[in-house]
């Protein structure tokens, strides 16, 4: 699984030597004239991502030289599982000294293929690793695959009910409690904005909840935006803008995957996962621009734009999360195109009402090579979502600071006394890169898990 094999089972694994341009001459001198002549004949210069298959006297692969950017790059070998001939390979210490766990994690990320609708194009080459390393990285690889698979699945097979079923299955696997509110039960239980966004679809909106852990432990609430398809509503998106909107539940995919990481790690927590799952569709009863909704928190919201729907489904979930006065709330959402304009596809925008939490998560992101960018909750921009007839609007006429105003909207539903973090994430790769295939992607997941591990293991040992 993940293109890895236990070292004890990898008989005659081919040695794989990592080199960069400065180290190539030294490495070839160690390997001997035959390898040096072959590298010269094939014009191998140690360029990042390049490989040189060094043959033995019978023409079989004797060794692989792999060009890398640096020995510390998580993705140093991530392009190899689907590039090298099938077989077993092992890290060799003749060249650059790669961290075995980091190299294996990158390899596993690069072995991913989405196979729900077609067979894998090929089996990945396998990297031989120690059992302890495989165990150490397996949960993170599984969590990344979970995000990718959920986001890649088209809406017909990943609608609100199917997304909630993922939460139910997770609860059953880990002996957690599961509950959901469906359709008009959302209105009866005071989740009006979730219902309003999803009411026009033939697939009922819902809120899925997983609860787990000891009530004596600190309470963490994870919230994920689960808009399974976003037409934009009556403020209809263009064809280009709508094409990939199956991925608008990417926040929920991250929340589900992070929850599974916490559960598998058995962090000392009381944990709640909330996934508001809807389709933002068009019908006679669709949410209209100009409507005013009284949210669960009692805050009235004027609908300026029906395509700013993610913050609407999140605000009821955040208000519900805050009612239990948890130790921390984190939410994930494919919320704004403005965040992508500001930071591009690779850098999720991180907002928090606690500076120290943001800084800790950024540090974990750097350590995990899972980068985030801290954005401000700039209070003066609250005026950009003012309403003349309600407490606030879900959007406004200004094109400025769209990611910030979306975060400021969410902030209204979290009391300042509760630590809160919001990640505006793309959840997608537009093109193939080593270890990051085109399609659904987990961004910030490892960073957040590392932060939670440090925060709550430290609290237990204090």
C-alpha positions as CSV (number, residue, x, y, z in Angstrom):
1,X,0.0,0.0,0.0
2,X,1.2,3.5,-0.8
3,X,4.1,2.1,-2.8
4,X,5.9,0.9,0.3
5,X,7.1,-2.6,1.3
6,X,8.6,-3.8,4.6
7,X,12.4,-4.1,4.3
8,X,12.3,-7.7,5.5
9,X,10.1,-8.7,2.6
10,X,12.0,-6.8,-0.1
11,X,14.5,-9.4,-1.3
12,X,17.1,-8.1,-3.7
13,X,15.8,-4.5,-3.6
14,X,17.7,-2.2,-6.0
15,X,19.8,0.4,-4.3
16,X,18.7,4.0,-4.9
17,X,21.3,6.7,-4.5
18,X,20.2,10.3,-4.1
19,X,22.5,13.0,-5.6
20,X,22.5,16.6,-6.4
21,X,24.7,18.5,-8.8
22,X,27.5,19.3,-6.3
23,X,27.7,15.7,-4.9
24,X,27.5,13.9,-8.3
25,X,31.2,13.7,-9.0
26,X,32.0,12.5,-5.5
27,X,29.3,9.8,-5.6
28,X,30.4,8.6,-9.1
29,X,34.0,8.3,-7.8
30,X,32.7,6.0,-5.1
31,X,30.7,3.9,-7.5
32,X,33.5,3.3,-10.0
33,X,34.3,4.0,-13.6
34,X,31.6,1.9,-15.1
35,X,28.8,3.9,-13.3
36,X,30.6,7.2,-14.1
37,X,30.9,6.3,-17.8
38,X,27.2,5.3,-17.9
39,X,26.1,8.6,-16.2
40,X,28.2,10.5,-18.8
41,X,26.8,8.5,-21.7
42,X,23.2,9.1,-20.6
43,X,24.0,12.8,-19.8
44,X,22.8,12.4,-16.2
45,X,23.9,15.6,-14.4
46,X,21.9,15.2,-11.1
47,X,19.1,17.6,-12.1
48,X,16.2,17.4,-9.6
49,X,13.7,14.9,-10.8
50,X,16.0,13.1,-13.2
51,X,17.0,9.5,-12.9
52,X,19.8,7.3,-14.2
53,X,19.3,3.5,-14.3
54,X,22.7,2.0,-14.0
55,X,22.9,-1.5,-15.5
56,X,24.9,-4.5,-14.5
57,X,26.8,-6.7,-17.0
58,X,23.7,-8.6,-17.9
59,X,21.7,-5.4,-18.6
60,X,19.5,-5.6,-15.4
61,X,19.2,-2.5,-13.2
62,X,22.1,-2.5,-10.8
63,X,21.4,0.9,-9.2
64,X,19.3,4.0,-9.6
65,X,20.8,7.5,-9.3
66,X,18.1,10.0,-8.4
67,X,18.7,13.7,-8.8
68,X,17.1,15.7,-5.9
69,X,16.8,19.4,-5.1
70,X,18.1,18.8,-1.5
71,X,18.4,16.0,1.0
72,X,15.7,17.6,3.2
73,X,13.0,18.0,0.5
74,X,9.9,15.9,1.4
75,X,9.3,15.5,-2.3
76,X,12.8,14.5,-3.2
77,X,11.8,11.0,-4.4
78,X,8.1,11.6,-4.8
79,X,8.2,11.5,-8.6
80,X,9.8,8.0,-8.6
81,X,7.0,5.6,-7.7
82,X,5.3,6.0,-11.1
83,X,8.5,6.7,-13.0
84,X,10.8,3.9,-12.1
85,X,10.2,0.3,-13.4
86,X,8.1,-1.8,-11.2
87,X,10.1,-3.5,-8.5
88,X,11.6,-3.0,-5.0
89,X,14.1,-0.3,-4.2
90,X,16.0,0.7,-1.1
91,X,17.7,3.9,0.0
92,X,21.5,3.7,-0.3
93,X,23.9,5.8,1.8
94,X,26.5,6.2,-1.0
95,X,25.0,9.6,-1.9
96,X,23.1,12.2,0.0
97,X,21.8,11.1,3.4
98,X,18.0,11.3,3.1
99,X,15.9,11.1,6.3
100,X,14.2,7.6,5.8
101,X,10.9,8.6,7.3
102,X,10.6,11.8,5.3
103,X,11.7,10.1,2.1
104,X,9.2,7.3,2.6
105,X,6.4,9.8,3.3
106,X,7.2,11.6,0.0
107,X,7.4,8.3,-1.8
108,X,4.0,7.3,-0.5
109,X,2.4,10.6,-1.5
110,X,3.8,10.1,-5.0
111,X,2.4,6.6,-5.3
112,X,-1.2,7.8,-5.2
113,X,-3.7,7.1,-8.0
114,X,-7.4,7.6,-8.0
115,X,-8.9,4.3,-9.1
116,X,-12.7,4.6,-8.3
117,X,-13.6,4.8,-12.0
118,X,-10.7,3.2,-13.8
119,X,-7.9,0.8,-13.0
120,X,-4.5,2.1,-12.0
121,X,-2.4,3.0,-15.0
122,X,0.4,0.9,-13.5
123,X,1.5,-0.5,-10.1
124,X,3.9,1.8,-8.4
125,X,7.5,1.0,-7.7
126,X,8.0,0.1,-4.1
127,X,10.4,1.5,-1.5
128,X,11.6,-0.9,1.1
129,X,11.3,0.7,4.6
130,X,11.6,-0.5,8.2
131,X,8.4,-1.6,9.8
132,X,8.6,1.2,12.4
133,X,8.8,3.8,9.6
134,X,5.8,2.4,7.8
135,X,3.8,2.5,11.0
136,X,4.9,6.1,11.7
137,X,3.7,7.5,8.4
138,X,0.8,5.2,7.5
139,X,-1.8,7.4,9.2
140,X,-0.7,10.5,7.4
141,X,-0.6,8.8,4.1
142,X,-4.1,7.3,4.7
143,X,-5.4,10.8,5.7
144,X,-4.0,12.4,2.5
145,X,-5.5,9.6,0.4
146,X,-8.9,10.2,2.2
147,X,-8.9,13.9,1.2
148,X,-7.8,13.2,-2.3
149,X,-10.4,10.4,-2.9
150,X,-13.3,12.4,-1.4
151,X,-12.5,15.6,-3.4
152,X,-11.9,13.7,-6.6
153,X,-15.2,11.8,-6.4
154,X,-17.9,13.5,-8.5
155,X,-21.0,14.9,-6.8
156,X,-23.3,12.2,-8.0
157,X,-21.4,9.8,-5.8
158,X,-20.4,12.3,-3.1
159,X,-23.5,14.3,-2.3
160,X,-24.7,15.4,1.1
161,X,-25.9,11.9,2.2
162,X,-22.7,10.2,1.0
163,X,-20.5,12.8,2.7
164,X,-22.4,12.3,5.9
165,X,-22.0,8.6,5.5
166,X,-18.3,9.1,5.6
167,X,-18.7,10.7,9.0
168,X,-20.9,7.8,10.1
169,X,-18.4,5.2,9.0
170,X,-15.6,7.0,10.8
171,X,-17.7,7.0,14.0
172,X,-18.5,3.3,13.7
173,X,-14.8,2.5,13.1
174,X,-13.7,4.3,16.2
175,X,-16.7,3.6,18.5
176,X,-17.7,7.3,18.4
177,X,-21.3,8.7,18.5
178,X,-22.9,9.9,15.4
179,X,-25.9,12.1,14.8
180,X,-27.3,14.0,11.9
181,X,-30.1,16.5,11.2
182,X,-31.6,16.2,7.7
183,X,-33.9,18.4,5.7
184,X,-36.6,20.2,7.7
185,X,-35.1,18.8,10.9
186,X,-32.4,21.5,10.4
187,X,-35.1,24.2,10.8
188,X,-36.7,22.4,13.7
189,X,-33.4,22.4,15.5
190,X,-32.3,25.9,14.6
191,X,-29.9,25.5,11.8
192,X,-31.6,27.9,9.4
193,X,-28.6,29.0,7.2
194,X,-27.6,25.4,6.4
195,X,-31.1,24.7,5.4
196,X,-31.4,27.9,3.3
197,X,-28.4,27.1,1.2
198,X,-29.3,23.5,0.6
199,X,-33.1,23.7,0.3
200,X,-33.2,24.0,-3.5
201,X,-31.5,20.7,-4.2
202,X,-33.3,17.4,-4.6
203,X,-30.8,16.0,-2.2
204,X,-31.6,17.1,1.4
205,X,-29.2,19.3,3.3
206,X,-27.9,18.0,6.5
207,X,-25.5,18.5,9.4
208,X,-23.4,15.4,10.5
209,X,-21.9,15.2,13.9
210,X,-19.3,12.8,15.4
211,X,-18.6,12.9,19.1
212,X,-15.8,11.0,20.9
213,X,-13.6,11.1,24.0
214,X,-13.6,11.7,27.7
215,X,-15.5,14.6,29.0
216,X,-12.7,15.4,31.4
217,X,-10.3,16.1,28.5
218,X,-10.0,19.4,26.6
219,X,-12.8,19.8,23.9
220,X,-11.7,20.2,20.3
221,X,-14.3,21.0,17.6
222,X,-13.4,20.4,13.9
223,X,-15.7,21.9,11.3
224,X,-15.6,21.4,7.6
225,X,-17.5,23.1,4.8
226,X,-19.3,20.4,2.9
227,X,-20.8,22.1,-0.2
228,X,-20.9,19.0,-2.4
229,X,-21.5,21.1,-5.5
230,X,-21.7,24.8,-5.9
231,X,-23.6,26.2,-8.9
232,X,-23.4,29.6,-7.2
233,X,-27.2,29.5,-6.7
234,X,-29.2,32.3,-8.4
235,X,-26.0,34.2,-8.6
236,X,-24.9,31.5,-11.1
237,X,-21.3,30.8,-11.8
238,X,-19.9,30.7,-15.3
239,X,-19.2,27.4,-16.9
240,X,-15.5,27.7,-16.2
241,X,-16.2,28.7,-12.6
242,X,-18.5,25.7,-12.1
243,X,-16.4,23.0,-13.7
244,X,-14.6,21.8,-10.7
245,X,-17.1,22.6,-8.0
246,X,-17.3,19.0,-7.0
247,X,-14.3,20.1,-4.9
248,X,-16.2,22.6,-2.8
249,X,-16.5,20.0,-0.1
250,X,-12.8,20.0,0.3
251,X,-13.0,21.6,3.7
252,X,-15.2,18.7,4.9
253,X,-12.7,16.3,3.4
254,X,-9.9,17.9,5.5
255,X,-12.0,17.9,8.6
256,X,-12.8,14.2,8.2
257,X,-9.2,13.3,7.6
258,X,-7.9,15.4,10.5
259,X,-10.5,13.8,12.8
260,X,-9.3,10.3,11.7
261,X,-5.7,11.3,12.5
262,X,-6.7,12.4,16.0
263,X,-8.7,9.3,16.6
264,X,-5.9,7.0,15.4
265,X,-3.4,8.8,17.5
266,X,-5.8,8.6,20.5
267,X,-4.9,12.2,21.5
268,X,-6.2,13.1,25.0
269,X,-9.2,15.0,23.7
270,X,-13.0,15.2,23.8
271,X,-13.6,15.6,20.0
272,X,-16.5,16.8,18.0
273,X,-16.6,16.8,14.2
274,X,-19.3,18.9,12.4
275,X,-19.9,18.6,8.7
276,X,-22.7,20.8,7.2
277,X,-23.3,19.0,3.9
278,X,-25.4,20.7,1.1
279,X,-25.7,21.3,-2.6
280,X,-26.0,24.9,-3.6
281,X,-28.5,24.4,-6.4
282,X,-31.0,26.4,-8.5
283,X,-34.8,25.9,-8.3
284,X,-37.9,27.8,-7.6
285,X,-37.3,27.8,-3.8
286,X,-33.6,28.7,-4.1
287,X,-32.1,31.3,-1.7
288,X,-32.5,34.7,-3.3
289,X,-30.3,37.8,-3.1
290,X,-31.7,40.3,-0.7
291,X,-33.2,37.8,1.7
292,X,-32.5,38.1,5.4
293,X,-31.9,35.0,7.5
294,X,-31.8,34.9,11.3
295,X,-29.0,32.5,12.0
296,X,-28.6,30.1,14.9
297,X,-26.6,32.7,16.8
298,X,-29.5,35.2,16.4
299,X,-27.4,37.4,14.1
300,X,-29.4,38.5,11.1
301,X,-27.6,38.2,7.7
302,X,-28.6,39.8,4.5
303,X,-27.8,37.7,1.4
304,X,-25.8,39.9,-0.9
305,X,-24.6,37.0,-3.1
306,X,-25.9,33.4,-3.1
307,X,-22.4,32.3,-4.3
308,X,-21.0,33.3,-0.9
309,X,-22.7,30.2,0.5
310,X,-19.9,28.5,2.3
311,X,-19.8,31.0,5.1
312,X,-23.5,30.6,5.5
313,X,-23.4,26.9,6.2
314,X,-20.3,27.3,8.4
315,X,-21.8,30.1,10.6
316,X,-24.6,27.8,12.0
317,X,-22.1,25.0,12.6
318,X,-19.6,27.5,14.3
319,X,-22.4,28.9,16.5
320,X,-23.4,25.4,17.5
321,X,-19.7,24.5,18.2
322,X,-19.3,27.6,20.4
323,X,-22.3,26.6,22.6
324,X,-20.3,23.9,24.3
325,X,-17.5,26.4,25.1
326,X,-14.7,24.2,23.7
327,X,-11.0,24.6,24.2
328,X,-10.5,25.1,20.5
329,X,-12.5,25.4,17.3
330,X,-10.8,24.8,13.9
331,X,-12.6,25.0,10.6
332,X,-11.6,24.1,7.0
333,X,-13.2,25.5,3.9
334,X,-12.7,26.0,0.2
335,X,-14.1,29.4,1.0
336,X,-12.9,32.2,-1.4
337,X,-11.3,32.7,-4.8
338,X,-9.7,35.8,-3.2
339,X,-7.4,33.6,-1.1
340,X,-6.1,32.0,-4.3
341,X,-5.6,35.3,-6.0
342,X,-3.6,36.5,-3.0
343,X,-1.6,33.3,-2.3
344,X,-2.0,31.0,-5.2
345,X,-3.0,27.3,-5.0
346,X,-0.3,26.0,-2.7
347,X,-0.6,28.3,0.3
348,X,-3.8,28.0,2.4
349,X,-4.8,31.2,4.1
350,X,-4.7,30.8,7.9
351,X,-6.8,33.1,10.2
352,X,-7.0,32.9,14.0
353,X,-8.2,35.0,16.9
354,X,-5.1,33.8,18.8
355,X,-1.7,34.9,17.5
356,X,0.2,32.3,19.4
357,X,-1.9,29.5,17.9
358,X,-1.3,30.8,14.4
359,X,2.5,31.0,15.0
360,X,2.6,27.5,16.4
361,X,0.7,26.1,13.4
362,X,2.9,28.0,10.9
363,X,6.0,26.5,12.7
364,X,4.5,23.0,12.4
365,X,3.8,23.6,8.7
366,X,7.4,24.5,8.1
367,X,8.6,21.4,9.9
368,X,6.2,19.2,8.0
369,X,6.9,21.0,4.6
370,X,3.1,21.7,4.6
371,X,3.2,25.5,4.4
372,X,0.5,27.9,5.4
373,X,0.3,31.7,5.3
374,X,-1.0,33.8,8.2
375,X,-3.6,36.4,7.2
376,X,-5.0,39.2,9.4
377,X,-8.5,39.5,10.8
378,X,-8.3,43.2,9.9
379,X,-11.1,44.8,11.9
380,X,-11.5,47.9,9.8
381,X,-12.6,45.7,6.9
382,X,-15.8,44.7,8.8
383,X,-17.5,47.7,7.2
384,X,-17.2,45.9,3.8
385,X,-19.8,43.4,4.9
386,X,-22.2,45.9,6.5
387,X,-25.9,45.7,5.7
388,X,-28.5,48.5,5.8
389,X,-31.2,46.2,7.1
390,X,-29.5,43.3,8.9
391,X,-26.7,42.8,11.4
392,X,-24.3,42.0,8.5
393,X,-24.2,40.8,4.9
394,X,-22.7,37.6,3.6
395,X,-20.7,39.6,1.0
396,X,-20.5,43.2,-0.3
397,X,-19.9,45.3,-3.4
398,X,-16.2,45.7,-2.8
399,X,-13.8,43.4,-4.6
400,X,-11.1,44.1,-2.0
401,X,-9.9,41.7,0.7
402,X,-12.3,38.9,-0.1
403,X,-10.6,36.2,2.0
404,X,-10.3,38.6,5.0
405,X,-14.0,39.7,4.9
406,X,-15.1,36.1,4.7
407,X,-13.0,35.3,7.7
408,X,-14.4,38.3,9.5
409,X,-17.9,37.1,8.8
410,X,-17.1,33.7,10.4
411,X,-15.4,35.5,13.4
412,X,-18.8,37.0,14.3
413,X,-20.1,33.6,15.2
414,X,-17.2,32.6,17.5
415,X,-17.0,34.3,20.9
416,X,-13.7,36.0,21.5
417,X,-13.3,33.9,24.6
418,X,-12.9,30.7,22.5
419,X,-9.7,30.1,20.5
420,X,-10.5,29.6,16.9
421,X,-8.6,28.9,13.7
422,X,-9.9,29.1,10.1
423,X,-8.1,27.7,7.0
424,X,-9.2,28.9,3.6
425,X,-7.9,26.0,1.5
426,X,-7.9,25.2,-2.2
427,X,-7.9,21.4,-1.8
428,X,-6.7,21.0,-5.3
429,X,-3.7,20.7,-7.6
430,X,-4.2,22.2,-11.0
431,X,-1.4,20.2,-12.6
432,X,0.8,17.2,-11.8
433,X,3.8,17.8,-9.6
434,X,6.0,15.1,-7.8
435,X,4.0,13.8,-4.9
436,X,1.1,16.1,-5.7
437,X,-1.0,14.7,-8.6
438,X,-3.5,16.9,-10.4
439,X,-6.9,16.8,-8.6
440,X,-7.9,16.7,-4.9
441,X,-5.2,17.6,-2.4
442,X,-4.6,17.8,1.3
443,X,-3.1,21.1,2.2
444,X,-2.4,22.1,5.8
445,X,-3.5,18.7,7.1
446,X,-0.1,17.6,8.4
447,X,0.6,21.0,9.9
448,X,-2.7,21.0,11.9
449,X,-2.2,17.5,13.1
450,X,1.3,18.2,14.3
451,X,0.1,21.4,16.1
452,X,-2.7,19.4,17.8
453,X,-0.3,16.7,18.8
454,X,2.1,19.3,20.4
455,X,-0.8,21.2,22.1
456,X,-2.6,18.3,23.7
457,X,0.2,15.9,24.4
458,X,1.9,18.8,26.2
459,X,-1.2,19.6,28.2
460,X,-1.4,16.0,29.3
461,X,2.2,15.9,30.5
462,X,2.0,19.3,32.2
